[in-house]
Amino acid sequence: MPATDYQGSGSPLTNFGRSILSIRRDQGQVHSTMEGSHDPTNQEFELETFQKQVAEQFNELSSAGPDELLSLSWVRNLLDVFICCQEEFRIVLFNNKGYLNRAPMDRLIGEFYERSVKALDVCNAIRDGIEQVRQWEKLLEIVICALDNQKSLGEGQIRRAKKALIDLLIGMLDEKESNAALAHRNRSFGRNNGSSGGGGKDHQKNMGHFRSLSWSVSRSWSASRQLQAMGYNLNAPRANDVMATNGLAVAVYTMSCVLLLVMWALVAAIPCQDRGLQTHFSIPRQFIWGPPVSSIHERILEESKKKDRKNACGLLKEIYQTEKWTRQMNELLDSLQFPLSEEKEAEVRQRVEELKQVFETLKQGLYPLERQVREVFHRIVRSRTEGLDSLGRAGSSE
């Protein structure tokens, strides 16, 4: 659906910037004497272009099919869209520096930069989560190496694969369930917590490492609370604020919503500390980018409510596939009796092929995803630094 489909002729906010600027121009309130100001027509065009670009980008993201949504490639596209929107927003602010230090723009842009700081913590937690998934990728590789390209499958290869599978399944459990699962894993190998030789305490230490990777942001940090703080008091700009800023308030609100949605989607997809998707997120659908942004939010929420996804450590498609195929392989290996029949050996090899598919996707996609998260982090820092610098210069010149 093209972005223009969202522009209902009767919507009061569809051409909000245009109507406000027209009123100001008709009243003779053109700020031609303001330092750094632009011709209202040019500014109007610039702001409308920004809104349309955001709508077009998110319209494309929202059109993803069920098999694409929340996949590694989709999340990477989401980050590309964010970087594009962030750059366009930075240009809008740069071209309108004269307004940044004037009320109410100083307050609005200050609130946006506060949200940006909170987003930096989310980026750090997501990078930790990506590292956690990378640990699961290594365990997948152990399973594949143990069972693939073997002339015949013996008990040694099965035991090695089984151990890695159990470690992987425990690592993917929600933290609340992991202690009980850890005890179950030790019993399944006939070991108790005090045993030596690679079980018990050593295993608890390793699994504790997997679960504590996100502690680099602090043990008390909460992704859920951080998102709630980012969404606090995020409301569509009032008409008088839009008029006072010549429409810039709408651009700030737009970018604030983009920032919140992207961080929320990352937390939904990637394992991180105290995940939660209960953040209040209400977008007025009159904005041309409102419907696609709302659609993405609603579709991810629906995905999180599915029976087999409710307790997932992350909604990323490849995480779901890893857990599903790992469980199936684990159940299959539990059922094996030696010597293996040709039928059972063929079934094991078929399961290995499934694991290889998701392993290759993770291997090829995790490092690029991590680079993009790092780039998002630096773009946010750069934009905030430039904005605060502009605010400082504008204040000192008055």
C-alpha positions, 0 to 999 in steps of 0.5 A: 500500500503506497504511503499516500493511502494514509492521507485521509482528506478529512483527517485533522492532523494529516496536513497539520504542519501545512495548516498551521504554517498557512495560518501564521503566514496569513497573520503576517507572522513569518519569522524572516528576522529570526537568525537561521530561519528559512522561507516558510514554504521551504520549511513546510516542504522540508517537514512534509518530506520528512513525514512522508519519508518516515511513512514510506519507510515504515509502510515497507517494513509493515508489509513484511509477510508472517515469515519475514516479520522479526527475522534477522533480515527484518530487524536489520532493515528496521535498523536501516530505517531508523538510521535513515530517519535519524539522519533526515531528522538531524538535517531538519534540526540543523536547517532550523537551528534558530528555533531550538533555543526558543520555547517551547522547542527547547523543552521538546528537544530536551525531552527528546534528547533525554529519551535518546540517552535511555535508548543508548542503554537499550542498545548496550543491552541488545548488544549483550543479548546478541552476544548471548545468541552467539553463545547459542550459535556455538552450541549449535555448531557443537551439535552439528559437528558431532552428528554431521558428516559421520559415516555412522553415528555412535554413542559418543557422538550422540552423548556429545550432541546431547550435552550441547543440546541440553546446555542450549535449551537451558540457556534459552529458558527464561531466567525464572525457569532456569534454576529448576531446569539446571537441576534437571539437566544435572540429573539427566546426566547422572551428576549431582552438584558436587561432582567433578569432571565438567558437571555440577558447579562448573556447569552452573558457572557456565550457565550463569555466565550465559544468563548474566551477559546483560549485567554489563548495564547493571544487575538492577537495570530493566529493559521494561522499565527503560522503555516505560520511561522512554514512553512517559509523557510522549504525547502528540504536540498541541496546536499552540506548540506546533504553531510556535515552532512552525511545525518543528514540534511534529518532527520531534514527536515523529522521531520520538515515536520512531525511536521508541518503536525501534527500541521496543522492537529490539527488546521484543526480538533480542534476549535482554535483561527484564524484557517486557512489552507492556510499554504504552504506545498510542499513535494517532493514526491521523499522522501519515506514518501512524498506520504502518507504525501502529501495524508493526506494534500490533503485529509484534504484540500479537506474536508475543501472545501466541501460545508457543511464544509467551515465555520465549527469551526473544521473538526473533524468528531464528531464536524460535527456530533454534528452540523448536528444532533443538527440542525436536532433536533432543527428543529424538536423541532421547528415544534412540536405542543402539545399534541405530536402525537406518530409519532412525539414523536418517531421521537424525540426519534430517534434523541436523539439516534443519539445525544447519539452516538456522545455524548458517542464518545466525552465523551470517546475520549476527555480526552485521546486526551487532554492527548496526546496533553499534552504528545506531548507538553512535548516530544517537550520540552524534545527533544529541551532541550536535543538538546540544551544541546548537542549543548552547551556541544559540543561548550564548548568542542571545 
